[in-house]
Amino acid sequence: MSGRGLIVSAPRSGAGKTVITLALLAALRRRGIAVRAAKIGPDYIDPGFHAAATGAAGLNLDSWAMRPALLDALAAEAAAGAEILVVEGVMGLFDGVAGSPGRCGTTADLAARFQLPVLLVLDVAGQSQSAAAVLRGFATHDPAVRIAGVILNRVGSERHRALVSDAITALSTPLPIPILGSVPRTAALALPERHLGLVQAGEHDDLALWLDRLAALAERHLDLDAVIASAMPLASTAAPPMTALPPPGQRIGLACDQAFSFVYPHILNGWRRAGAAIVTFSPLADEPPPDDCDICWLPGGYPELHAGALADASRFRAGLARFAQTRPVHGECGGYMVLGQGLTDADGTRHAMTGLLGHATSFAHRKLQLGYREARLRIDSPIGSAGSIVRGHEFHYATLTSPGDDAPLADLTDGQGGPLGASGGRRDRVTGTFFHAIAQA
């Protein structure tokens, strides 16, 4: 592998990893450094911000869902095109699921696999010298994970910074850990959120300006030279490019707009590498699936925010029904909701959907469904052949208000192998499920 890399992590979610990562990416790009970014874990939104900050496509790395050879191939691909690869962690550094060593979905899994240094973002709001104890614990918890530096976030004052810094500087176990930045407490750089995380990058008219402000923040408050020097070559066996999921067709009609936006870059790249063409269309613009395609894919997104517009999109609905008479149609999560009979929005209004499957969903009656999933497919489908196993995840608040009478698509287990029962639906050439596919097991 060419290029060097580092990981930005934290003791917990909400510590400021994303803002610090984006600030670092924007500042490195401003210096003229060829920088790429990756996100650990199942996340559609952060890679969009990474791409905006770097000018290069983002990607996901997931030690639970992806086979080791696929991880190596994706990391090699990213590192080969960059002077520095910045990898944003998921949750806390050691947070994941109980699994076999190295396949727990944790940031630590990848830090150890690729021997990448970790920059630990410490949110020091509400504490001072205790931050040193937190750092000591993280630095000594796993000898295969090396904390190369710490960035203090949400520092309240110069006195606050000095108290934290002096306590950390006094640490000598296992080795002194340098402080590579101190970022003041401010709400001005926060991004708006909605029920599945940050509002997506493409929905911000002032994103370029916001990234410029983040670059200036990094230049002012981070030791960029020391951060750059901390990056190390990725340690891994070189792997040829791999396809996470086989392409479901030669010409794939992909719904793509603000209602349908959750598609993993590594899946699309793998399909293209295998020779498939991807043709996008917009249901919100009342566009039907392209007639020259041999499959239609409705990804996840936010159909619950656009249910009225989708119900009124008569050309899309009629065109999708015609398409499904002769060719496969598959929906993931939000796409699955649109394939059903109806979708009830947050205000309790029911909107008719395409009716190609028999279920109905509601966003008015919310229940969080979140976690890794392993699916054993019951039939040949766009995400794999009958009997094959695909790993992925669920993340949605919508509920099934009517299950319908379609045959199920797959049998699911959770990240620890616990059975979750039958899932999804299939009718003729139409399939769908709340499950998001990441890679074949």
Secondary structure as UniProt FT lines:
FT   STRAND          4..9
FT   TURN            13..14
FT   HELIX           17..30
FT   TURN            31..32
FT   STRAND          35..40
FT   HELIX           45..54
FT   STRAND          59..61
FT   TURN            63..65
FT   HELIX           68..80
FT   STRAND          84..88
FT   TURN            93..94
FT   TURN            101..102
FT   HELIX           107..113
FT   TURN            114..115
FT   STRAND          118..123
FT   TURN            125..126
FT   HELIX           130..141
FT   TURN            143..144
FT   STRAND          147..155
FT   HELIX           158..169
FT   STRAND          179..184
FT   TURN            188..189
FT   STRAND          193..194
FT   TURN            195..196
FT   STRAND          197..198
FT   HELIX           201..203
FT   TURN            205..206
FT   HELIX           207..221
FT   HELIX           224..230
FT   STRAND          232..233
FT   STRAND          251..255
FT   TURN            258..259
FT   HELIX           265..273
FT   TURN            274..275
FT   STRAND          277..281
FT   HELIX           283..285
FT   TURN            291..292
FT   STRAND          295..298
FT   HELIX           303..305
FT   HELIX           307..312
FT   HELIX           314..324
FT   TURN            325..326
FT   STRAND          329..332
FT   HELIX           334..339
FT   STRAND          342..344
FT   TURN            346..347
FT   STRAND          350..352
FT   STRAND          360..362
FT   STRAND          369..377
FT   TURN            382..383
FT   TURN            386..387
FT   STRAND          389..396
FT   STRAND          399..402
FT   STRAND          410..414
FT   TURN            415..416
FT   STRAND          419..423
FT   STRAND          425..427
FT   TURN            428..429
FT   STRAND          430..433
FT   STRAND          436..440
//
